[in-house]
Amino acid sequence: NAGVTQTPKFQVLKTGQSMTLQCAQDMNHNSMYWYRQDPGMGLRLIYYSASEGTTDKGEVPNGYNVSRLNKREFSLRLESAAPSQTSVYFCASSESTGELFFGEGSRLTVL
Amino acid sequence: GENVEQHPSTLSVQEGDSAVIKCTYSDSASNYFPWYKQELGKGPQLIIDIRSNVGEKKDQRIAVTLNKTAKHFSLHITETQPEDSAVYFCAATDSWGKLQFGAGTQVVVTP
């Protein structure tokens, strides 16, 4: 039972490049989330999906897009990466507003 | 919106002593208060949570207390061990049921 799996674990981009972070969960959860973690700022919600076919903005959505591909998969896309998007990104899933199950994170550096 | 403040940002304790982390929140509608532990290179993991109809909850060496009137809640770790060294995050639900996280506390347990 893998839980929440994120790929890639590490990525270096140049300013203006695009990339997609992939996330998959095998717990049959309805809700999925993307957070970013920056020093001294905790975890901030970028986007979430309450169920298959729906997505909503979180606290810091600018510069990102998401796709809930199916119940298992929720991807995060950076269309034109900026240095301010250097961060550690976490995908999570949950049943309704219960416990969040996090992946191990994707460390992104934008030069 | 919800604002969660967490103190201290770092906490160094001797093995066997107790550790206390405090959080305050602003939204009186918040009704769910989880604590997450993040070990180095891993995603956060739920260690204990409390709902607004309960004042205190205990699980072995960890306990959480909630004061809804004062809008603060605390994590208590007794008889600390080296494996308790990690970053701890408090969180509270906002008006839409989404979690707002504190900035985190780095706990270091020294032998």
Boltz contact constraints between the chains, C-beta under 6 A:
constraints:
  - contact:
      token1: [A, 40]
      token2: [B, 103]
      max_distance: 6.0
  - contact:
      token1: [A, 42]
      token2: [B, 101]
      max_distance: 6.0
  - contact:
      token1: [A, 42]
      token2: [B, 102]
      max_distance: 6.0
  - contact:
      token1: [A, 42]
      token2: [B, 103]
      max_distance: 6.0
  - contact:
      token1: [A, 42]
      token2: [B, 104]
      max_distance: 6.0
  - contact:
      token1: [A, 43]
      token2: [B, 101]
      max_distance: 6.0
  - contact:
      token1: [A, 90]
      token2: [B, 43]
      max_distance: 6.0
  - contact:
      token1: [A, 97]
      token2: [B, 97]
      max_distance: 6.0
  - contact:
      token1: [A, 99]
      token2: [B, 46]
      max_distance: 6.0
  - contact:
      token1: [A, 102]
      token2: [B, 43]
      max_distance: 6.0
  - contact:
      token1: [A, 102]
      token2: [B, 44]
      max_distance: 6.0
  - contact:
      token1: [A, 103]
      token2: [B, 43]
      max_distance: 6.0
  - contact:
      token1: [A, 104]
      token2: [B, 42]
      max_distance: 6.0
  - contact:
      token1: [A, 104]
      token2: [B, 43]
      max_distance: 6.0
  - contact:
      token1: [A, 105]
      token2: [B, 43]
      max_distance: 6.0
